[in-house]
Amino acid sequence: MSSKYLMLKKAIKDKRVTVGVVGLGYVGMPTTLALTQAGIRVIGIDIDKARVRRLNGSHDSRRFTATANWTEIKKCKVILIAVPTPLTKNKAPDVSAIESAAKNIAKYLSKDSLVILESTTYPGTTEELVKPILEKPGRVSGKDFYLAYAPERIDPGNKFPFNDIPKVVGGMDKKSTDLAATFYLTFLKNVHKVSSPRAAEFTKLLENIFRLVNVSAINELNLLADKMGIDIWEAIEAAKTKPYGYMPFYPGPGIGGHCIGVDPFYLSWKAKEYGFFARFIELAGEINELMPHHVVTKVIWALNCIKKSLRGSKILVLGVAYKKDIDDARESPAIPIIKDLLRKGADVSYHDPFVPQIKIGNHQFKSAPLSKPLLKNADCILILTDHSTLDYSTVTKSAKLIVDTRHTIKEKMPNVIHL
């Protein structure tokens, strides 16, 4: 076994390496925080210069420095890539940020360094995209540098301790897997090794597809229950009493965020390369995309019940974040819902204590301060995000009409219509 590999492993184990974190967003920063708390020096790299300035003024400069200068990669023996991987309008993977990061890393990568991709992506990205870019200057993976994939498992708003979440690691070779596992064990409690980057990439998508399919299934059942005059929430609570073979999922206005709303389609896209059509993923996606339309239809029906039309009605939306108690509105179902309400002539405003402003289409919205006059003035209050900080008792007492898509208001009340 090469002495350089053993030297790198020991340096990692002894926390004598500087770690480069490429991408200082919702994955990169929690990871950086965990690393610095474990006593490991981090250089964060991000193309957003305003973010870099902000982070340098708010973190421990002894263990963390943010920069937009790629030459700092030279100082790092471990480099994590945690950049965004959105979808195009046609639901094809956009891995341009990974490609750009890999090209910049390749320019300054020092010999005998470990590179780990954490961004969620399709199986084959590490091997087919990242590896050739890093090897292009004449390096060889497994000899001149080490390469692995270890998917992020961050769930915004989830209180589960970061260090307690096991890390799945798959390297291009045994040394890469071993080095990556050694690295993560310096600040995490558990690591699970798999046979390859592909297996690790597939694992991440499996986790998110499980959630997409089950949430979409309960949304479809909710649509049926509504037609049958059955309370889906009552049925869910009853089903939860079974001590085995059942896991509760809950209906809502649609799926948002990156993990469930975007990631599964990376696999359905890649599957076509093998002549395979991932029908469950595509069907689950279709059901999910129908939910915002169903919500708007519910609002129209609710207004009709009080002899009002949607056009000209004042609709107050409570919550535009894609889930409760977070400030993240990426892929939020609130966006297509508000777009459709506006298109149909509604006068829309919103309140969200976590999202002070949001742009939807050509409209720039600011969160309206929540007050009794605001609530009373609305023709319909539409609850899209069940933030726990809101006083729903005051909402129900002040509102003329409420459409509750999150079952936030449990009591059956004459002015409350559930999804």
C-alpha positions as CSV (number, residue, x, y, z in Angstrom):
1,M,0.0,0.0,0.0
2,S,1.5,3.4,-1.1
3,S,3.1,5.6,1.6
4,K,1.3,8.7,0.1
5,Y,-2.1,7.1,0.5
6,L,-1.3,6.1,4.1
7,M,0.1,9.6,4.8
8,L,-3.1,11.2,3.5
9,K,-5.3,8.8,5.5
10,K,-3.3,9.7,8.7
11,A,-3.5,13.4,8.0
12,I,-7.3,13.1,7.6
13,K,-7.7,11.0,10.7
14,D,-5.6,13.5,12.7
15,K,-7.6,16.4,11.3
16,R,-4.5,18.0,9.8
17,V,-6.0,18.7,6.4
18,T,-7.7,21.7,5.1
19,V,-11.1,20.9,3.5
20,G,-12.4,22.8,0.5
21,V,-16.3,23.1,0.4
22,V,-17.4,24.1,-3.1
23,G,-20.9,25.6,-2.9
24,L,-22.0,27.4,0.3
25,G,-25.7,26.8,0.2
26,Y,-28.1,24.7,2.2
27,V,-25.8,21.7,2.0
28,G,-22.4,23.3,2.0
29,M,-22.9,25.5,5.1
30,P,-24.3,22.9,7.5
31,T,-21.4,20.6,6.4
32,T,-18.9,23.5,7.0
33,L,-20.3,24.1,10.4
34,A,-20.0,20.5,11.4
35,L,-16.4,20.4,10.1
36,T,-15.3,23.5,12.0
37,Q,-17.0,22.3,15.2
38,A,-15.0,19.2,14.9
39,G,-11.8,21.3,14.7
40,I,-11.2,21.0,11.0
41,R,-10.1,24.0,8.9
42,V,-12.4,24.8,6.0
43,I,-12.1,27.0,2.9
44,G,-15.5,27.6,1.4
45,I,-15.7,28.5,-2.3
46,D,-18.7,30.1,-3.9
47,I,-19.3,32.1,-7.1
48,D,-21.7,34.4,-5.3
49,K,-19.4,37.2,-4.1
50,A,-22.1,38.8,-1.9
51,R,-22.6,35.5,-0.1
52,V,-18.8,35.2,0.4
53,R,-18.6,38.7,2.0
54,R,-21.6,37.9,4.2
55,L,-20.2,34.6,5.4
56,N,-16.8,36.0,6.2
57,G,-18.3,38.5,8.5
58,S,-20.4,36.0,10.5
59,H,-18.2,32.9,11.1
60,D,-15.1,31.9,13.0
61,S,-12.2,33.2,10.8
62,R,-9.7,30.9,12.5
63,R,-11.3,27.8,11.0
64,F,-13.4,29.1,8.1
65,T,-12.7,31.4,5.2
66,A,-15.1,32.0,2.3
67,T,-13.7,33.0,-1.1
68,A,-14.6,33.2,-4.8
69,N,-11.0,32.5,-5.7
70,W,-10.5,29.0,-7.1
71,T,-6.7,29.0,-6.6
72,E,-7.5,28.3,-2.9
73,I,-8.1,24.7,-3.9
74,K,-4.3,24.3,-3.9
75,K,-4.4,24.5,-0.1
76,C,-7.0,21.7,0.2
77,K,-6.4,18.0,0.5
78,V,-10.1,17.1,0.7
79,I,-12.6,18.9,-1.6
80,L,-16.3,18.5,-1.3
81,I,-18.6,19.5,-4.2
82,A,-22.0,20.6,-3.0
83,V,-23.4,22.7,-5.8
84,P,-27.0,23.0,-7.1
85,T,-28.4,20.4,-9.5
86,P,-31.7,21.7,-10.8
87,L,-33.9,20.4,-13.7
88,T,-34.3,22.2,-17.0
89,K,-37.8,23.2,-18.1
90,N,-38.0,19.8,-19.9
91,K,-37.2,17.9,-16.7
92,A,-33.7,17.0,-17.8
93,P,-30.8,17.2,-15.3
94,D,-28.8,20.4,-15.3
95,V,-25.4,19.3,-14.0
96,S,-23.6,22.4,-15.4
97,A,-22.7,23.6,-11.9
98,I,-21.0,20.2,-11.2
99,E,-19.2,20.4,-14.5
100,S,-18.0,23.9,-13.9
101,A,-16.8,23.1,-10.3
102,A,-14.9,20.0,-11.6
103,K,-13.2,22.1,-14.3
104,N,-12.1,24.7,-11.8
105,I,-10.9,22.1,-9.3
106,A,-8.9,20.3,-12.0
107,K,-6.9,23.5,-12.6
108,Y,-5.6,23.7,-9.0
109,L,-6.0,20.2,-7.6
110,S,-2.9,19.2,-5.6
111,K,-1.4,15.7,-6.0
112,D,-2.8,13.0,-3.6
113,S,-6.0,14.8,-2.8
114,L,-9.5,13.4,-2.2
115,V,-12.4,14.8,-4.1
116,I,-16.0,13.9,-3.0
117,L,-19.1,14.8,-4.9
118,E,-22.1,15.4,-2.6
119,S,-24.6,17.0,-5.0
120,T,-27.7,14.9,-5.8
121,T,-27.4,13.6,-9.4
122,Y,-28.0,10.6,-11.7
123,P,-26.1,7.3,-11.4
124,G,-22.9,7.6,-13.4
125,T,-22.2,11.3,-12.8
126,T,-19.1,10.8,-10.7
127,E,-17.6,8.3,-13.1
128,E,-18.8,9.7,-16.5
129,L,-18.5,13.4,-15.9
130,V,-16.4,14.3,-12.9
131,K,-13.6,11.7,-13.2
132,P,-12.7,12.5,-16.9
133,I,-12.5,16.2,-16.1
134,L,-10.2,15.7,-13.1
135,E,-8.1,13.3,-15.1
136,K,-7.7,15.5,-18.2
137,P,-4.5,17.3,-17.1
138,G,-2.8,13.9,-17.1
139,R,-3.8,12.6,-13.7
140,V,-5.1,9.1,-13.0
141,S,-7.9,8.5,-10.5
142,G,-6.9,6.2,-7.7
143,K,-3.2,6.9,-8.3
144,D,-2.7,10.7,-8.5
145,F,-5.9,11.7,-6.7
146,Y,-8.9,9.9,-5.0
147,L,-12.6,10.3,-6.0
148,A,-15.8,9.3,-4.2
149,Y,-19.5,10.1,-4.1
150,A,-21.3,10.6,-0.8
151,P,-24.8,12.0,-1.1
152,E,-26.0,14.9,1.1
153,R,-28.9,13.9,3.4
154,I,-29.9,17.4,4.6
155,D,-33.6,18.0,5.2
156,P,-34.3,21.7,5.8
157,G,-36.3,22.2,9.0
158,N,-35.7,18.7,10.3
159,K,-34.3,18.8,13.8
160,F,-32.5,15.5,13.5
161,P,-28.8,16.1,14.5
162,F,-26.5,16.5,11.5
163,N,-23.8,14.4,13.1
164,D,-26.2,11.5,13.8
165,I,-27.2,11.0,10.1
166,P,-25.2,8.1,8.7
167,K,-23.2,8.9,5.5
168,V,-23.3,6.6,2.5
169,V,-19.9,6.5,0.7
170,G,-19.0,4.9,-2.6
171,G,-15.5,5.5,-4.1
172,M,-14.0,4.9,-7.5
173,D,-11.8,2.3,-5.9
174,K,-11.2,0.8,-2.5
175,K,-8.7,3.4,-1.4
176,S,-11.0,6.2,-2.4
177,T,-13.9,4.6,-0.4
178,D,-11.6,4.1,2.6
179,L,-10.3,7.7,2.5
180,A,-13.8,9.1,2.2
181,A,-15.1,7.0,5.0
182,T,-12.1,8.0,7.2
183,F,-12.8,11.6,6.4
184,Y,-16.5,11.5,7.3
185,L,-15.8,9.7,10.6
186,T,-13.8,12.7,11.8
187,F,-17.1,14.6,12.3
188,L,-20.0,12.1,11.8
189,K,-20.9,9.1,13.9
190,N,-21.6,6.5,11.2
191,V,-20.6,5.7,7.7
192,H,-22.1,3.1,5.4
193,K,-19.8,2.0,2.5
194,V,-21.2,0.8,-0.8
195,S,-19.4,-0.7,-3.8
196,S,-19.3,2.2,-6.2
197,P,-20.2,5.9,-6.8
198,R,-23.2,4.6,-8.9
199,A,-24.6,2.6,-5.9
200,A,-24.3,5.7,-3.7
201,E,-25.9,8.0,-6.4
202,F,-28.7,5.5,-6.8
203,T,-29.2,5.3,-3.0
204,K,-29.9,9.0,-2.7
205,L,-32.5,8.9,-5.5
206,L,-34.1,5.8,-4.0
207,E,-34.6,7.7,-0.7
208,N,-36.3,10.6,-2.4
209,I,-38.4,8.5,-4.9
210,F,-39.8,6.6,-1.9
211,R,-41.1,9.8,-0.5
212,L,-42.3,11.2,-3.9
213,V,-44.3,8.1,-4.7
214,N,-45.9,7.8,-1.3
215,V,-46.8,11.5,-1.0
216,S,-48.3,11.4,-4.5
217,A,-50.2,8.3,-3.7
218,I,-51.8,9.9,-0.6
219,N,-52.6,13.0,-2.6
220,E,-54.4,10.9,-5.2
221,L,-56.3,9.0,-2.5
222,N,-57.3,12.4,-1.0
223,L,-58.8,13.4,-4.3
224,L,-60.8,10.2,-4.3
225,A,-61.8,10.5,-0.6
226,D,-63.0,14.0,-1.3
227,K,-65.4,12.8,-4.1
228,M,-66.6,10.0,-1.8
229,G,-67.3,12.3,1.1
230,I,-64.7,10.7,3.3
231,D,-62.2,12.5,5.5
232,I,-58.8,11.3,4.5
233,W,-57.2,12.6,7.7
234,E,-59.6,10.5,9.8
235,A,-58.6,7.5,7.7
236,I,-54.9,8.2,8.1
237,E,-55.2,8.5,11.9
238,A,-57.1,5.2,12.0
239,A,-54.5,3.5,9.7
240,K,-51.7,4.8,12.0
241,T,-53.0,2.6,14.8
242,K,-51.7,-0.5,13.0
243,P,-48.3,-1.3,14.7
244,Y,-46.7,-2.8,11.6
245,G,-46.8,-2.6,7.8
246,Y,-48.0,1.0,7.5
247,M,-46.1,4.4,7.4
248,P,-48.2,7.6,7.4
249,F,-47.9,10.1,4.6
250,Y,-50.0,13.2,4.4
251,P,-51.7,15.1,1.6
252,G,-51.0,18.7,0.7
253,P,-51.0,21.3,-2.0
254,G,-48.0,19.7,-3.8
255,I,-44.4,18.7,-3.3
256,G,-41.7,21.4,-3.1
257,G,-38.0,21.7,-2.5
258,H,-35.2,19.9,-4.3
259,C,-35.2,16.4,-2.8
260,I,-38.7,15.2,-3.7
261,G,-39.7,17.7,-6.4
262,V,-36.6,17.5,-8.5
263,D,-34.2,14.6,-7.7
264,P,-36.4,11.6,-8.7
265,F,-36.5,12.9,-12.3
266,Y,-32.7,12.5,-12.5
267,L,-33.3,8.8,-12.4
268,S,-36.3,8.7,-14.8
269,W,-34.2,10.7,-17.3
270,K,-31.2,8.4,-16.9
271,A,-33.4,5.3,-17.1
272,K,-34.2,6.1,-20.8
273,E,-30.6,5.5,-21.7
274,Y,-31.2,1.9,-20.8
275,G,-34.4,1.6,-22.7
276,F,-36.3,1.7,-19.4
277,F,-39.3,3.9,-18.5
278,A,-39.7,4.6,-14.8
279,R,-43.5,4.8,-14.8
280,F,-44.0,5.1,-11.1
281,I,-41.7,8.2,-11.0
282,E,-43.4,9.8,-13.9
283,L,-46.9,9.0,-12.7
284,A,-46.1,10.3,-9.2
285,G,-44.8,13.5,-10.8
286,E,-48.0,14.0,-12.8
287,I,-50.1,13.6,-9.7
288,N,-47.9,16.1,-7.8
289,E,-48.2,18.6,-10.6
290,L,-52.0,18.3,-10.6
291,M,-52.3,19.3,-6.9
292,P,-51.8,23.1,-7.4
293,H,-54.7,23.1,-10.0
294,H,-56.8,21.1,-7.5
295,V,-56.1,23.7,-4.8
296,V,-57.2,26.6,-7.0
297,T,-60.4,24.6,-8.0
298,K,-61.1,24.2,-4.3
299,V,-60.7,27.9,-3.7
300,I,-63.1,28.6,-6.6
301,W,-65.6,26.1,-5.1
302,A,-65.3,27.5,-1.6
303,L,-66.0,31.1,-2.9
304,N,-68.9,29.9,-4.9
305,C,-70.4,28.5,-1.7
306,I,-70.6,32.1,-0.3
307,K,-71.8,33.4,-3.7
308,K,-68.5,35.0,-4.7
309,S,-66.4,34.6,-7.8
310,L,-62.6,34.2,-7.8
311,R,-62.1,37.2,-10.1
312,G,-61.8,40.3,-7.9
313,S,-61.7,38.3,-4.6
314,K,-59.1,39.1,-2.0
315,I,-57.1,35.9,-1.4
316,L,-54.6,36.0,1.5
317,V,-52.1,33.1,1.3
318,L,-50.6,31.9,4.5
319,G,-47.1,30.4,3.9
320,V,-45.1,30.3,0.6
321,A,-42.2,28.2,1.9
322,Y,-42.4,24.6,0.6
323,K,-42.6,23.2,4.1
324,K,-43.2,24.4,7.7
325,D,-40.8,26.6,9.7
326,I,-38.2,27.1,6.9
327,D,-37.3,30.0,4.7
328,D,-36.9,27.9,1.5
329,A,-39.4,28.5,-1.3
330,R,-37.6,26.4,-4.0
331,E,-40.2,24.5,-6.1
332,S,-42.9,25.5,-3.6
333,P,-46.4,24.6,-4.7
334,A,-47.4,28.2,-3.6
335,I,-45.7,29.5,-6.7
336,P,-47.9,27.8,-9.4
337,I,-51.0,28.3,-7.1
338,I,-50.5,32.0,-6.8
339,K,-49.7,32.3,-10.5
340,D,-53.0,30.6,-11.4
341,L,-54.9,32.7,-8.9
342,L,-53.5,35.9,-10.4
343,R,-54.2,34.6,-14.0
344,K,-57.8,34.0,-13.0
345,G,-58.2,37.6,-11.7
346,A,-57.8,37.2,-7.9
347,D,-56.2,39.9,-5.8
348,V,-53.5,38.0,-4.0
349,S,-51.4,38.9,-1.0
350,Y,-49.4,36.7,1.3
351,H,-47.9,36.4,4.8
352,D,-44.9,34.2,5.7
353,P,-42.8,34.9,8.7
354,F,-39.9,33.1,7.1
355,V,-40.0,34.4,3.5
356,P,-40.1,38.2,3.6
357,Q,-40.4,38.6,-0.2
358,I,-40.8,36.5,-3.3
359,K,-41.0,37.0,-7.0
360,I,-43.7,35.1,-8.9
361,G,-43.8,35.7,-12.6
362,N,-43.6,39.4,-13.1
363,H,-45.0,40.1,-9.6
364,Q,-42.8,41.1,-6.7
365,F,-44.5,40.3,-3.4
366,K,-43.7,41.3,0.1
367,S,-45.0,39.5,3.1
368,A,-47.9,41.5,4.6
369,P,-47.8,41.9,8.4
370,L,-50.4,39.6,9.9
371,S,-53.2,41.5,11.6
372,K,-56.9,41.1,12.4
373,P,-57.9,43.8,9.8
374,L,-55.8,41.9,7.1
375,L,-57.5,38.6,8.0
376,K,-61.0,40.2,8.2
377,N,-60.6,42.0,4.9
378,A,-59.7,38.8,3.0
379,D,-62.5,37.0,1.1
380,C,-60.6,33.8,1.5
381,I,-57.6,32.7,3.5
382,L,-55.6,30.0,1.8
383,I,-53.2,28.0,4.1
384,L,-50.4,26.6,2.0
385,T,-47.7,26.2,4.7
386,D,-48.4,25.2,8.2
387,H,-45.8,27.3,10.0
388,S,-46.0,26.6,13.7
389,T,-45.4,30.2,14.7
390,L,-48.8,31.4,13.3
391,D,-51.8,31.9,15.7
392,Y,-54.4,29.8,13.9
393,S,-57.0,30.5,16.6
394,T,-56.9,34.2,15.7
395,V,-57.0,33.2,12.0
396,T,-60.1,31.1,12.3
397,K,-61.9,33.7,14.5
398,S,-61.2,36.5,12.1
399,A,-61.6,34.8,8.7
400,K,-64.7,34.8,6.6
401,L,-63.5,31.7,4.7
402,I,-60.5,29.4,5.0
403,V,-59.2,26.8,2.6
404,D,-56.8,24.7,4.6
405,T,-54.5,22.5,2.5
406,R,-52.4,21.2,5.4
407,H,-55.1,20.2,7.9
408,T,-53.7,22.8,10.2
409,I,-57.1,23.5,11.7
410,K,-58.2,20.2,13.1
411,E,-61.7,21.2,14.2
412,K,-64.7,21.1,11.8
413,M,-65.8,24.7,11.5
414,P,-68.4,26.2,9.1
415,N,-65.9,28.7,7.7
416,V,-63.0,26.1,7.2
417,I,-62.8,23.9,4.1
418,H,-60.1,21.3,4.0
419,L,-58.2,20.1,0.9
